[in-house]
Amino acid sequence: MFFTDGRYEQQAGLEVQGSKVAVVRKPPLAAAGEWLAANAKKLGMKTLGIEAEHLTVAEHSRLTKALPSGLRLRAAPPLVEQARMIKDAEEIEQLRAAVLLGASLFDVILGAIRPGVKETEVAAELEYAARRAGADGMSFETIIASGSRSALPHGRASEAAIPASGFVVCDFGVILAGYCSDMTRTVRVGRAGPKMRWIYEAVREAQRTALETVRAGVSTGEVDRSARKVLHSNGLGRNFTHSTGHGVGLEIHEAPRLAAGQKDVLQPGMVITIEPGAYIPGVGGVRIEDMVVVTERGCQILTPTGKELITI
């Protein structure tokens, strides 16, 4: 049973398959609870699986109160998430199209970045261009982090003005036909001295090494370890503060997760990001990210954008 309200009656009729649709006037969760209370016994239901990652504490409490005493709630295994880890050929083509659209917008960013311009203005130019190009929307809140703010791994675009000298981390993605893209490039405003170029090249080497590690049969933890080893050898190990990557599909963050200690094994058809970074508080940071398709012997890089350091 699929429970919804009148706002989504037409949409449910078009999109819901393999389920009866109930259009209700009360909150759908309350209606679902009442339906379960009325039907659980004749259906022989003793346990109800819930998606624990998506049910709030308040919703859990309301649902529990609506259910008969003999029916218990239990966190269901991530069956949907596991099924979505491996993309079929059609999904890969959808993702490829989303990646290409996103990558085509990088020139818009390069044209908008200049000293004195607000980070939000650069993001606005990008997002307007994305809509004009046919995107359903952005995959996530655009990250434009400049100067010392580039040391914030998730430095959402702010009112800060781009300085005359410093890195600018540009992390963005689009949704096209329901599928997400994700890419990061770091550019430099003003001349990059030897130390800044060294940091950039260390991250670039870590990303290249991780890409070379990706292939079917390798654990996600091993890919993460390969990137960290490079940054550690350059004295930047402690400055890499997030995972090396994640799956992408209908959601921007999907399984598998490429992080320390993770034991998921890469399989052909998985679409993942490879995005090591180094962040030095008060100075700045660098991140480089591509989306790739895992193959039997390696990976196919979907992101077409070059990775040489661009100076504006």
Buried (B, 14 or more C-beta within 10 A) or exposed (E): EBBBBEEBEEEBEEEEEEEEBBBBEEEBBBBBBBBBEEEBEEEEBEEBEBEEEEBEEEBBEBBEEBBEEEBEBEEBEBEEBEEBBBBEEEBBEBBBBBBBBBBBBBEBBBEBBEBEBBBBBBBBBBBEBBEEBEBBEBBBEBBBBBBBBBBBBEBBBBEBBBBEBBBBBBBBBBBBEEBBBBBBBBBBBBEBEEEBBBBBEBBBBBBBBBBEBBBBEBBBBBBBBBBBBBBBEBEBEEBBEBBBBBBBBBBBBBBBBBBEEBEBBBEBBBBBBBBBBBBBEEBBBBBBBBBBBBBEEBBEBBBEBEBEBBEE
